[in-house]
Amino acid sequence: MPDTPHNRPDRRPSEAAYWFLFDRDRLLLRHNTDGWYIPLAAEPPVEAAAAMEITGQVARTTPGPEPASNTIRYFASSVEVPQAAPAGMEWVALRASYDLLGERVYALAGKAFELVHWERNSRFCPACGTGMEPHSEISRRCPTCGKELFPAISPAIIVLICKGDSILLARTCYSRSPFMGLVAGFLETGESLEACVHREVFEETGLQIRNLRYFGNQPWPYPSGLMVGFIADYAAGEIRLQKEELSEAAFFDRNRLPPLPPPLSLARRMIDWWLDCPSSR
């Protein structure tokens, strides 16, 4: 019988463990006067699909109060149908949980969300249609043809373009947020990251850039992205929007910046670097 969230052997702990439980993109959190925490219990506090254990280096970070045991375990699952949060708990959008949990625990929540999403979407072999079985925490294997599946990561670039003492900020057509961000886009098959930056900038804005340099990266679990950041200098061209992607774009100096992305995002880290770093001026 294939191992799916409906019939997977239950791996629930015999002792208290931390539960990363999701209702779509919402994470169940416990809250009290001290703050917000990942629920700690021997059983999940809501009815959920069979759980999967989360391991890895990041899992050694302890969310919430210190547990009594150094061998505390971490489990992730999702609810089959929407449920009300138990008393003292609340469903919180995963992105919003960043401000409540802190960066390290949020990173573990993001990993849990990615794995739950991946498992839900890799139940059957894409080669022969047989139900997949677990092979490791991050792989599933077909018992019929032996094909293995691993979580697919979708790399995307994001670029801060400097022009003198100003930077290019843009708003996507599909965004409902009040802030403006940076030009970004997904990597295409057979394309280098650098080529992707040049292509996305030209396609979306009509601009050419130079002096491209790497800034940093960030896992983006919505549901399985990796943002790779670059800094570049304006080289030539006039802004010509790709209407299918951007609703507006313009260069802004430090004295007239529009609303900016939240601190969670790599875009905000890059903009803050530009604001704080004298060498970027």
Residue pairs with C-beta under 8 A, 6 or more apart in sequence:
1 7
1 131
2 123
2 124
2 130
2 131
2 132
2 133
2 143
3 9
3 131
3 132
3 133
3 134
3 140
4 123
4 131
5 49
5 50
5 77
5 78
5 119
5 120
5 123
6 49
6 50
7 50
8 49
8 50
8 52
8 134
9 50
10 50
10 51
11 50
11 51
11 52
11 53
11 75
12 42
12 43
12 44
12 50
12 51
12 75
13 42
13 73
13 75
14 42
15 42
15 69
15 73
16 40
16 41
16 42
16 67
16 72
17 40
17 41
17 42
17 72
17 73
17 74
17 75
18 38
18 39
18 40
18 63
18 64
18 72
18 73
18 74
18 75
19 28
19 38
19 39
19 40
19 41
19 44
19 45
19 51
19 75
19 76
19 77
20 27
20 38
20 54
20 74
20 75
20 76
20 77
20 108
20 109
20 112
20 113
20 116
21 27
21 28
21 39
21 44
21 45
21 46
21 48
21 76
21 77
21 78
21 79
22 28
22 76
22 77
22 78
22 79
22 94
22 112
22 113
22 116
23 78
23 79
23 82
23 83
23 91
24 78
25 93
25 94
25 95
25 113
25 222
25 223
26 91
26 92
26 93
26 94
27 91
27 92
27 93
27 94
27 97
27 109
27 113
28 39
28 45
28 46
28 85
28 89
28 90
28 91
28 92
29 36
29 37
29 38
29 39
29 89
29 90
29 91
29 92
29 97
29 100
29 101
30 36
30 37
30 38
30 39
30 40
30 64
30 88
30 89
31 37
31 88
31 89
31 90
32 88
35 100
36 92
36 97
36 100
36 101
37 63
37 64
37 65
37 101
38 63
38 64
38 101
38 105
38 109
39 45
39 89
40 64
40 65
40 67
44 51
44 75
44 77
45 86
45 89
46 79
46 83
46 85
46 86
47 79
47 80
47 83
48 77
48 78
48 79
48 80
49 77
49 78
49 79
49 80
50 77
51 75
51 76
51 77
52 75
52 76
52 77
52 115
52 116
52 119
52 137
53 73
53 74
53 75
53 76
53 137
54 74
54 75
54 76
54 108
54 111
54 112
54 115
54 137
55 74
55 137
56 111
56 137
58 104
58 107
58 108
58 111
59 74
59 108
59 111
61 104
61 105
61 107
61 108
62 72
63 101
63 104
63 105
63 108
64 105
74 108
74 112
76 112
76 113
76 115
76 116
77 116
78 116
78 120
85 91
92 100
94 109
94 110
94 113
94 221
94 222
95 222
95 262
95 264
97 106
97 109
98 106
98 262
98 263
98 264
99 263
99 264
101 109
106 264
107 219
110 219
110 221
111 219
111 221
113 221
113 223
114 151
114 219
114 221
114 223
114 224
115 137
115 138
115 151
117 223
117 224
118 151
118 152
118 223
118 224
119 140
122 132
122 140
122 149
123 131
123 132
124 130
124 131
124 132
125 131
125 132
125 142
125 144
125 145
125 147
125 149
126 147
126 149
127 142
127 145
127 147
128 142
128 144
128 145
128 147
130 142
130 143
130 144
130 145
131 143
132 140
132 141
132 142
132 149
133 140
133 141
133 142
133 143
134 140
134 141
135 141
135 148
138 150
138 151
139 148
139 149
139 150
140 148
140 149
141 147
141 148
141 149
142 148
151 224
152 224
153 224
153 225
153 226
154 186
154 187
154 224
154 225
154 226
155 186
155 187
155 193
155 225
155 226
155 228
156 184
156 185
156 186
156 187
156 220
156 225
156 226
156 227
156 228
157 184
157 185
157 187
157 193
157 196
157 197
157 200
157 227
157 228
157 229
157 230
158 182
158 183
158 184
158 227
158 228
158 229
158 230
158 266
158 267
158 270
159 182
159 183
159 184
159 197
159 200
159 201
159 209
159 212
159 229
159 230
159 231
159 232
160 167
160 168
160 182
160 215
160 229
160 230
160 231
160 232
160 267
160 270
160 271
160 274
161 167
161 168
161 182
161 183
161 201
161 207
161 209
161 232
161 233
161 234
162 231
162 232
162 233
162 234
162 274
162 280
163 233
163 234
163 251
165 253
165 254
165 281
166 251
166 252
166 253
167 251
167 252
167 271
167 274
168 182
168 183
168 205
168 207
168 234
168 249
168 250
168 251
169 180
169 181
169 182
169 249
169 250
169 251
169 252
169 257
169 258
170 180
170 181
170 182
170 183
170 204
170 205
170 246
170 248
170 249
171 180
171 181
171 246
171 247
171 248
171 249
172 181
172 245
172 246
172 247
173 243
173 244
173 245
173 246
173 247
175 181
175 247
177 261
178 259
179 258
179 259
179 260
179 261
179 262
180 248
180 258
180 259
180 260
181 260
181 261
181 265
181 267
182 267
182 270
182 271
183 200
183 201
183 204
183 205
183 249
184 200
184 227
184 267
185 196
185 199
185 200
185 203
185 204
185 245
186 196
187 193
187 196
188 196
188 199
191 199
193 228
193 230
194 212
194 230
197 209
197 212
197 230
197 232
198 208
198 209
198 212
201 207
201 208
201 209
201 232
202 208
202 237
203 242
203 245
204 241
204 242
204 245
204 246
204 249
205 237
205 239
205 240
205 241
205 242
205 246
205 249
206 237
206 238
206 239
206 240
206 241
207 234
207 235
207 236
207 237
207 238
207 239
208 235
208 236
208 237
209 232
209 233
209 234
209 235
210 232
210 233
210 234
210 235
211 232
211 233
212 230
212 231
212 232
213 230
213 231
213 232
214 228
214 229
214 230
215 229
215 230
215 231
215 270
215 273
216 229
216 266
216 269
216 270
217 226
217 227
217 228
217 229
217 266
218 226
218 227
218 229
218 265
218 266
218 269
219 225
219 226
219 227
220 226
220 227
220 266
227 266
229 266
229 267
229 269
229 270
231 270
231 280
234 251
239 249
239 250
241 247
241 248
241 249
252 258
254 275
260 268
260 271
261 267
261 268
261 271
262 268
263 269
273 280
274 280
